[in-house]
């Protein structure tokens, strides 16, 4: 899978030639975003005062929440009980991973910065075919969030 930045606020998730989903930020410097996973539409809204807590809505129904913890990780909680952690793989590289509740790596995100277009893209790797496209899109959102709060310095070594 690969994520490409089509312009400064829009990202598309592809598996080969097939478009699986998209992430679109509503405004510049905004944490509000719209997600499209297949034919399903979602909205990410910041809910906390410090911009570190978010809720994911499908229509008016909250389907997931995520927030930054004190370790610098994002905890993702789905309303059906699934729990995941989004975190940086190590301090020496700019790889990000999503782990399940058993601390097994589910998805890996490797950001690539294109200096000629001044845009990020991501290569996405997984052990088992990911069926939850929303989880991949939320991982993409978390990676963008992490890079934004870090001032882009996180991926300077890519």
C-alpha positions as CSV (number, residue, x, y, z in Angstrom):
1,X,0.0,0.0,0.0
2,X,1.1,3.6,-0.6
3,X,-0.2,6.9,0.5
4,X,0.4,9.9,-1.8
5,X,-0.2,13.5,-1.1
6,X,-2.2,15.0,-4.0
7,X,-1.9,18.6,-2.7
8,X,-1.0,20.1,0.7
9,X,-4.3,19.0,2.4
10,X,-5.3,15.8,0.6
11,X,-3.9,12.3,0.8
12,X,-4.9,9.1,-1.1
13,X,-4.5,5.5,-0.1
14,X,-3.8,3.1,-2.9
15,X,-3.1,-0.6,-3.1
16,X,-1.5,-0.9,-6.6
17,X,-3.9,0.9,-9.0
18,X,-6.9,0.6,-6.6
19,X,-7.9,3.6,-4.5
20,X,-8.9,2.4,-1.1
21,X,-9.5,5.7,0.7
22,X,-8.6,9.3,1.3
23,X,-7.8,11.8,4.0
24,X,-8.7,15.5,3.5
25,X,-8.0,18.3,5.9
26,X,-10.7,20.9,5.9
27,X,-8.4,24.0,6.3
28,X,-4.8,24.9,6.5
29,X,-3.4,24.3,10.0
30,X,-6.5,22.4,11.1
31,X,-6.8,19.1,12.8
32,X,-10.4,18.6,11.5
33,X,-10.4,16.1,8.6
34,X,-12.6,14.0,6.4
35,X,-11.9,10.3,5.8
36,X,-13.2,8.1,3.0
37,X,-12.8,4.4,3.4
38,X,-14.3,2.8,0.3
39,X,-17.9,4.1,0.3
40,X,-17.9,5.0,4.0
41,X,-17.4,8.6,5.1
42,X,-15.9,9.7,8.4
43,X,-15.0,12.9,10.1
44,X,-12.1,13.5,12.6
45,X,-12.7,16.3,15.1
46,X,-10.4,17.5,17.8
47,X,-12.2,17.2,21.2
48,X,-9.6,18.2,23.8
49,X,-8.4,21.6,24.9
50,X,-4.8,21.0,24.0
51,X,-5.4,19.5,20.5
52,X,-4.3,16.0,21.6
53,X,-7.7,14.2,21.8
54,X,-9.8,13.4,18.8
55,X,-13.1,11.7,18.0
56,X,-14.0,9.9,14.7
57,X,-17.6,10.2,13.6
58,X,-19.6,8.4,11.0
59,X,-22.5,10.8,10.5
60,X,-23.5,11.7,14.0
61,X,-22.3,8.5,15.6
62,X,-18.9,8.4,17.3
63,X,-17.1,5.3,16.1
64,X,-13.6,5.8,17.6
65,X,-11.5,8.1,19.8
66,X,-7.7,8.6,20.0
67,X,-5.4,10.7,22.0
68,X,-1.8,11.3,22.7
69,X,-0.4,9.7,25.9
70,X,2.5,10.8,28.0
71,X,4.8,8.5,26.1
72,X,4.2,10.3,22.9
73,X,2.1,7.5,21.5
74,X,-1.5,7.8,20.2
75,X,-4.0,5.4,21.7
76,X,-6.8,4.4,19.3
77,X,-10.0,3.0,20.8
78,X,-12.9,1.8,18.6
79,X,-16.4,1.6,20.0
80,X,-16.5,-2.2,19.2
81,X,-13.7,-2.7,21.8
82,X,-10.6,-2.8,19.5
83,X,-7.6,-1.0,20.9
84,X,-4.4,0.0,19.1
85,X,-1.3,2.1,19.8
86,X,0.3,4.3,17.1
87,X,3.9,5.0,17.9
88,X,7.3,5.8,16.5
89,X,9.3,2.7,16.0
90,X,12.6,4.1,17.4
91,X,14.2,7.4,18.1
92,X,16.8,6.7,15.4
93,X,14.5,6.4,12.4
94,X,11.2,7.8,11.2
95,X,9.2,4.7,11.0
96,X,5.8,4.5,12.7
97,X,3.8,1.4,13.6
98,X,0.4,0.5,14.8
99,X,0.3,-2.3,17.4
100,X,-2.7,-4.2,18.6
101,X,-3.6,-4.8,22.3
102,X,-1.2,-7.8,22.3
103,X,1.7,-5.5,21.3
104,X,1.9,-7.2,17.9
105,X,2.8,-4.9,15.0
106,X,-0.2,-4.7,12.6
107,X,0.9,-1.9,10.2
108,X,4.1,0.0,9.5
109,X,4.3,3.5,8.0
110,X,7.5,4.8,6.4
111,X,7.2,8.5,5.5
112,X,9.0,9.7,2.4
113,X,9.5,13.4,1.8
114,X,9.7,14.7,-1.8
115,X,11.9,17.8,-1.7
116,X,11.0,18.8,-5.2
117,X,7.2,18.9,-4.5
118,X,7.6,19.6,-0.7
119,X,5.1,16.8,0.1
120,X,5.0,13.6,2.2
121,X,4.0,10.2,1.0
122,X,4.0,6.9,3.0
123,X,4.9,3.4,2.2
124,X,2.7,1.0,4.2
125,X,3.7,-2.5,5.1
126,X,1.7,-5.2,7.0
127,X,2.1,-8.9,7.8
128,X,-1.6,-9.8,7.2
129,X,-3.7,-8.0,4.6
130,X,-5.4,-5.1,6.4
131,X,-9.2,-5.3,6.2
132,X,-9.9,-2.2,8.3
133,X,-9.1,0.6,5.9
134,X,-10.3,3.1,8.6
135,X,-7.5,1.9,10.8
136,X,-4.9,2.6,8.0
137,X,-6.4,6.1,7.4
138,X,-6.3,6.9,11.1
139,X,-2.7,5.7,11.2
140,X,-2.0,8.1,8.3
141,X,-3.7,10.9,10.3
142,X,-1.6,10.1,13.3
143,X,1.6,10.1,11.3
144,X,0.7,13.5,9.8
145,X,-0.2,14.8,13.3
146,X,3.1,13.5,14.8
147,X,5.1,15.2,12.0
148,X,3.2,18.4,12.4
149,X,3.7,18.7,16.2
150,X,7.4,17.8,15.7
151,X,7.9,20.6,13.1
152,X,8.8,18.1,10.4
153,X,12.1,17.3,12.1
154,X,11.1,13.7,12.7
155,X,11.5,12.7,9.1
156,X,14.5,14.9,8.2
157,X,16.7,11.8,8.2
158,X,14.6,10.0,5.5
